[in-house]
Amino acid sequence: MGDFILLDGTYQRVEDMRSAGGASVRILHFAGRAPLIMREARTTYRPLEFR
């Protein structure tokens, strides 16, 4: 995906995002970390791409 979430003081790269029974609930999957069930809005980050 390319998005990052700040968890436990480090930025974790989101590998996959799935819906979990509604438009407001998402399950975020990371490499080497347990999935996160996101029930409310959180800030996500994207790396800058310079051209």
NORTANOR-V746711 format. One record per residue. N is the residue number from 1. PHI is phi in whole degrees, -180 to 180 (999 if undefined). PSI is psi in radians with two decimals (* if undefined). Layout:
N,PHI,PSI + N,PHI,PSI
This chain:
1,999,-0.75 + 2,95,-0.13 + 3,-86,2.71 + 4,-127,2.60 + 5,-126,2.41 + 6,-83,2.00 + 7,-131,2.22 + 8,52,0.66 + 9,83,0.02 + 10,-130,2.65 + 11,-85,2.14 + 12,-107,2.29 + 13,-79,2.24 + 14,-78,2.06 + 15,-85,-0.62 + 16,-156,2.61 + 17,-133,2.29 + 18,-128,2.63 + 19,-76,2.58 + 20,-128,1.12 + 21,86,0.22 + 22,176,2.95 + 23,-71,-0.40 + 24,-98,-0.17 + 25,-110,2.25 + 26,-130,2.61 + 27,-111,2.10 + 28,-101,2.30 + 29,-110,2.42 + 30,-125,2.77 + 31,-81,2.18 + 32,74,0.35 + 33,-148,2.60 + 34,-65,2.61 + 35,-61,2.70 + 36,-116,2.20 + 37,-89,2.03 + 38,-103,1.86 + 39,-96,-0.29 + 40,-133,2.89 + 41,-63,2.43 + 42,-134,2.72 + 43,-76,2.26 + 44,-113,2.69 + 45,-123,2.60 + 46,-128,2.48 + 47,-69,2.60 + 48,-76,2.46 + 49,-116,2.00 + 50,-90,2.39 + 51,-119,*
